[in-house]
Amino acid sequence: MSAIEQTEAARPRGTRLPRRARRNQLLGAAQEVFVAQGYHAAAMDDIAERAGVSKPVLYQHFPGKLDLYLALLDQHCEALLQSVRSALASTTDNKQRVAATMDAYFAYVEDPGGAFRLVFESDLTNEPAVRERVDKVSLECAEAISAVIAEDTGLSQDESMLLAVGLGGVSQVVARYWLSSGSQVPRDTAVQLLTSLAWKGIAGFPCTAATRTDRVRCWRGPGRPARPRTGLMCAGYSAVCRASSPS
């Protein structure tokens, strides 16, 4: 159950809830208000009213509006990071990994709660604590992506990070545009288009094995000539790559 669903379920005023459930209820109400109004226009009164509690109850859990906002930001930054990590771990096929990772950003922005606006479209980015969290999740997502790129291409850590930051940035910017434009292109089609664009670039880099002196080649199947193993995980070939040419 999402934070907003928990808010709806627990909204009647006067209901006593366990502390954790109350906190989740308040976070759900705060998310609704912050997404709808932005940080600066939102008031603790609005959040308390949306949650169906008194202001003293709200302040028992969160000393101030910024504390509440940062708690939400922590929650939703972690959700994005876990989605990216899960996408990367979902398959060993690297083209599918790219697609799954990009789809994770689309799913994130498509969530009806609009939490992505707190992360990517906050009106409080001049607040150091907010900027730190947004930068941190972007960096951690890029690090997760770069680890896969480095492993499969042999590029340096710095080079892999540069590509990973680009992939993450493109994914979230395009996903946000896709949503704001009314999602006229079906989500799976949008992901396929973006994956095709990204993959054509990534696949141009030699894989780790191709950088070795043994000139690893791709075995394309019985009766078919071996081809140089190039591109991320031998991109462009559906055949099995082996550690050496067939005899």
C-alpha positions in Angstrom: 0.0 0.0 0.0 1.4 3.4 -1.0 1.7 6.3 1.4 -1.3 8.0 -0.2 -3.4 4.9 0.1 -2.4 4.7 3.7 -3.5 8.3 4.2 -6.9 7.6 2.7 -7.4 4.5 4.8 -6.4 6.3 8.0 -7.9 9.7 7.4 -10.9 9.8 9.8 -10.2 12.3 12.6 -9.9 10.9 16.1 -8.7 7.4 15.1 -5.8 6.2 17.3 -3.0 4.6 15.2 0.4 3.0 16.1 3.2 5.5 15.8 4.6 4.0 12.6 1.1 3.9 10.9 0.5 7.5 12.0 3.8 8.6 10.5 3.0 6.9 7.2 -0.4 8.6 7.2 1.2 12.0 7.7 3.8 11.4 5.0 1.0 10.4 2.6 -0.9 13.6 3.4 2.2 15.7 3.1 3.0 14.2 -0.3 -0.4 15.1 -1.6 0.0 18.7 -0.4 3.6 19.2 -1.5 3.0 17.7 -4.9 -0.1 19.9 -5.4 1.1 23.1 -4.0 4.9 23.0 -3.9 7.0 23.4 -0.7 6.7 27.1 -0.3 2.9 27.3 -0.7 2.2 24.4 1.5 1.4 24.9 5.1 1.5 22.6 8.1 -2.2 23.5 8.6 -3.0 22.1 5.2 -1.1 18.9 5.9 -2.8 18.4 9.2 -6.2 19.0 7.7 -5.5 16.6 4.8 -4.4 13.9 7.3 -7.4 14.5 9.6 -5.2 15.3 12.6 -4.5 18.3 14.8 -1.4 20.3 14.3 0.0 19.2 17.7 -0.2 15.6 16.5 1.6 16.5 13.3 4.4 18.3 15.2 4.8 15.3 17.5 6.1 13.4 14.5 7.8 16.2 12.5 9.3 19.3 14.2 8.8 21.4 11.1 7.8 21.6 7.5 11.4 21.0 6.2 11.8 17.9 8.4 8.6 16.5 6.9 9.7 17.3 3.3 13.1 15.7 3.9 11.6 12.6 5.3 9.5 12.3 2.1 12.5 13.0 -0.1 14.5 10.3 1.7 11.7 7.8 1.1 11.2 8.5 -2.6 14.9 8.8 -3.4 15.4 5.4 -1.9 12.5 4.1 -3.9 14.1 5.3 -7.2 17.5 3.8 -6.3 16.0 0.5 -5.5 14.0 0.5 -8.8 17.1 1.1 -10.8 19.1 -1.6 -8.9 16.2 -4.1 -9.4 16.1 -3.3 -13.1 19.8 -3.9 -13.5 19.6 -7.2 -11.7 16.5 -8.3 -13.6 18.4 -9.9 -16.5 21.9 -10.7 -17.8 21.0 -9.5 -21.3 22.5 -6.0 -21.4 20.1 -4.6 -24.0 17.2 -5.7 -21.8 19.0 -4.2 -18.8 19.2 -0.8 -20.6 15.5 -1.1 -21.4 14.5 -2.2 -17.9 16.5 0.7 -16.3 14.9 3.3 -18.6 11.5 1.8 -17.9 12.2 2.2 -14.1 12.4 5.9 -14.7 9.2 5.9 -16.7 7.4 3.9 -14.0 8.7 6.3 -11.4 7.3 9.4 -13.0 4.1 7.6 -14.0 3.3 6.8 -10.3 0.0 8.6 -9.6 1.3 10.0 -6.3 3.6 12.3 -8.3 6.5 11.7 -5.9 9.0 12.3 -8.7 8.1 16.0 -8.6 9.6 16.2 -5.1 12.9 14.7 -6.4 13.2 16.2 -9.9 11.0 19.3 -9.9 11.3 20.6 -6.3 10.9 24.3 -5.7 13.4 23.9 -2.8 16.6 23.0 -4.7 18.4 26.0 -3.2 18.1 24.3 0.3 21.4 22.5 0.8 19.8 19.4 2.5 17.4 19.0 -0.5 20.1 19.5 -3.1 22.3 17.0 -1.2 19.7 14.3 -1.4 18.8 14.9 -5.0 22.4 14.9 -6.1 23.1 11.8 -4.0 20.3 9.7 -5.5 21.4 10.7 -9.0 25.0 9.8 -8.2 24.0 6.4 -6.7 21.8 5.5 -9.6 24.7 6.4 -12.0 27.1 4.3 -9.9 24.9 1.3 -10.2 24.6 1.7 -14.0 28.3 2.4 -14.4 29.3 -0.8 -12.6 27.6 -2.8 -15.3 29.1 -0.6 -18.1 32.6 -1.0 -16.7 32.3 -4.7 -16.3 31.1 -5.3 -19.8 33.1 -2.8 -21.8 36.4 -2.5 -20.0 36.1 1.3 -19.9 37.6 3.1 -16.9 35.6 4.0 -13.9 35.5 7.6 -14.9 34.5 6.8 -18.5 31.8 4.4 -17.3 30.4 7.0 -14.9 30.2 9.6 -17.6 28.1 7.3 -19.7 26.0 6.2 -16.8 25.2 9.8 -15.8 24.2 10.5 -19.3 21.9 7.4 -19.4 20.3 8.3 -16.1 19.8 12.0 -17.0 18.4 11.2 -20.4 16.0 8.7 -18.9 14.5 11.0 -16.3 14.3 14.0 -18.6 12.6 12.0 -21.4 10.3 10.3 -19.0 9.2 13.6 -17.5 8.6 15.1 -21.0 6.7 12.0 -21.9 4.4 12.4 -18.9 4.0 16.2 -19.3 3.1 15.8 -23.0 0.2 13.6 -22.1 1.8 10.2 -22.7 0.7 10.2 -26.3 3.2 7.5 -27.1 2.6 4.3 -25.2 5.1 3.7 -22.4 6.5 0.5 -23.8 7.0 2.2 -27.2 8.6 5.2 -25.6 11.0 2.9 -23.7 11.8 1.0 -26.9 12.6 4.1 -28.8 14.8 5.5 -26.1 16.5 2.1 -25.6 17.2 1.9 -29.4 18.8 5.3 -29.3 21.0 4.6 -26.2 21.9 1.0 -27.3 23.2 2.1 -30.7 25.7 4.3 -28.8 26.6 1.9 -26.0 27.1 -1.0 -28.4 29.8 0.8 -30.2 32.2 0.3 -27.3 34.3 -2.8 -27.2 33.4 -5.4 -24.6 36.0 -6.4 -22.0 37.1 -9.5 -23.7 37.7 -7.7 -27.0 40.4 -5.6 -25.4 42.5 -8.7 -24.5 45.4 -9.8 -26.6 43.9 -13.2 -27.4 41.5 -11.4 -29.9 38.4 -13.1 -28.6 35.9 -13.7 -31.4 32.2 -14.3 -31.4 31.1 -17.8 -32.5 27.9 -17.3 -34.5 26.9 -20.9 -34.7 27.7 -24.1 -36.7 28.7 -23.4 -40.3 28.9 -19.7 -39.8 32.1 -17.7 -39.7 33.4 -16.2 -36.5 33.1 -12.5 -36.2 35.1 -10.1 -34.0 33.5 -9.7 -30.6 32.6 -6.1 -30.5 30.0 -4.0 -28.7 28.6 -4.4 -25.3 28.2 -8.1 -24.7 28.7 -8.7 -28.5 25.9 -6.3 -29.3 24.1 -7.0 -32.6 24.6 -10.8 -32.3 22.2 -13.2 -30.7 24.7 -16.0 -30.9 26.7 -17.4 -28.0 30.0 -15.7 -27.3 32.8 -18.0 -26.4 36.2 -17.3 -24.8 38.0 -18.3 -28.0 37.3 -18.9 -31.7 35.9 -22.4 -32.6 38.5 -24.8 -33.8 
